[in-house]
Amino acid sequence: MDRLKYEVVGFWVCGFQRVAHHQGRFMFCSLVALLVACSPKSADLTGRIPPSAPQTEVRPEPEVPTIEEPVGEPPPEPPKGERFSEIFKGKVDGQKVDILWVVDNSSSMETSQQRLADNFDAFIQQFEKQSFDFQMGVTTTDGYRGIFRRDASTSVLKSSGIRGSSGQSILTSATTPLKNLFMKNILQGDQGDSDERAFQSMREALNNPSNSQLLRSEAHLAVIVISDEDDISHDEGYWTESHYSNYLKDPNLHKIDVYKNDLERLKGSLAKVSFHAITIKDEACRQTLGGDGRKIGKRYLDLVAVLSGSSVDLCSEFGESLKFLSNGIIRKVANFLLSRKVSEPESIEVKMRGETVPSSSTEGWTYFAETQSLQFYGSWIPAHDEEVIVSYEIGP
């Protein structure tokens, strides 16, 4: 209050002087008085600083520690060596499968092609019954020839054969009539090159931009070779018939791992690709078919083993063999990919239907460390949306 009185007095004194002397001075002093009233420590017109009210110390509020909750972070992994459990579901409708057939079209294969076409229903019925979203294309074991001719058309998927044209190089689950159109594509006759290079032809077909619609990123890729000779893929353009007696020791032959790695790069994971073969598996079959230039498909069987595929004998009953092949592909599609690394395969325990599922490659499951996945067999293949509980010890 004292400060307020002082400032008001100062105002009126100043106001008295300016009336007596000069109007401009009045305005100046009036402004000073107002500034004094507004400034807490301004000097008055005598130069003295008015007393100020005692100041209250303002202390900052103590900081309250905050805990930031993680956003979108996965739960911490269990300690190594502890058991971890996952729940999976059996396949659902619409799972995608892309199938490439590599057909030997050399002079001895027309009969085998016809048997395949006649028994196609046995192969495709399980895909249809289980509502797979499938598509398939056909190439031949001489599709590689474009490498040396600089002509990519040799590896374009077939839309016609010796029985006419299907008009479609890629057949799908929506194609009708599927069997008739497949027959036109698969029957490629026996006028092809006798220098059979199924692996190189497979690579050329899969890399040909004209065939890009066959490959869907989210689909499982299954390659099936049918041949009565072995693969002799190499980089040279010469015909290798004269090397057959010792062909498996030919240093120019491409290694099996070359094609395994090709397929893995193409699909991003070995779990999304499989290789299957209809070939001569033993000497008895080779002799049954007439011997001569026919060969046991040793390299085909090696790639089947590396990629955990299926193989059937060219001399077998095609109805049952094709059903076996289709079930082999379906097993691969229904693989369960484990989210953690397994310390010891022996620690894996699988439960379904209230029972412990045995570890068996015929009636049960097997574990593939390279792809960190489980594959099921026989009556233990999970049904549609069926629950599967997998537990195991976490590895380093």
C-alpha positions, 0 to 999 in steps of 0.5 A: 500500500505504501508504494501505491500511495507514493506513486499516486502522489508523484503523479499529482505533483508532476501534474501540478507542475506541468499545468503551470509550465508546458503541455508537452511536459505534462504528457511526459511526466504522466508517462513516467508516473505510469511506468513507476506504477507498473514496474516493481523496482523502478525509481521514483522521480527523486531517484529513490527505489521504493521498498518492495514486498518480501519475496517468497522463494519459489522452489521447483516441483520435484521431478516425478520419475516416469516409466516408459512402456515399450510399444510394439516390442515382442515379449522377452525370449525365455532363457536358453535351455528352458522349454518353449511352447507354440500352438499351430493350426492345421491348413486353411482353405486357399493355401497357395501352391505353384507347380512346375512340371519338367517333362522329358520329351526325348525319344523314349518318353511318350508312353510315360507321358501318356501314363501321367496324363491318364492318371492326372486325377489321382494327383490333383484330387487332394489339392481340389478336395482340400481347397488349395489355390494351385497353379501349374505350368509345363516345361521340357528337359531341353528347355535349356537350349535357348542358352546356346541359341540365344532364344528364350522361347525354348523355356516359355511354359507350354500351352500346346503339345502333340494333342493340340493347344490348350490356349493356356500356359498356366492352369489353375484351380479355376481352370475348366476342364482342367484334365483335358487342358493339362493333357494337351500341355503335358503330352510333349511327344518324343522329338526333343533333345536327347541331351536331357538337362532337367535342372538347367531347364528348370532354372531357365523356365523359372527365370524367364520373365514370360513365366513370371505369373507362375511364381507367387511370392507367398506360394509354395513352389513344387518342381516335379521332374519326369524322366527315364534318364538322369540330369546332365546339366553343364555349361558346355554346348556339346552332346554328352551321350559319349560321356554317359559311361562315366557321366557322374564323374564328369567334372563339368556337371553342375553340383546339386547344391547349385540348384538347391541354392538357386531355389532357395534364393528364388523363394527366400527360404527352403521351407517354401520350395520342394523338388520331386521326381518320377524317375528310374530308381533301380536297375530292375526298373531300368531293365523293365523299360528296355535298358539301352540309353535309360539311366537311374535318376541318381542326381534327381534322387540326390536333389529330392533328398536335399530338399526333402521331397518325394520320389516314385519309380517310373515303373510303378503304378501311376495312380498310387504314385501320383497320389503319393507325390501330391500328398508329399507336396501337401505335407511340405505346404503344411509344414510348421515353422518354429519361431525359436531355435531348438537346442536338441531335436530330442527335446521336441514334443508334439501333442494333438487330439489329446495324444503325444504324436510319435516322431516318425517319417511314416506315421508322425512328424520329423524335424528339419533343422535347416529350415527349423520346421516340422513335417507331418505324415500319415494319419497325423497330418493336421486336419483343417484348422486342427490345433497342434501344440509343439514344445521344445528346449530353446537353443543358443 
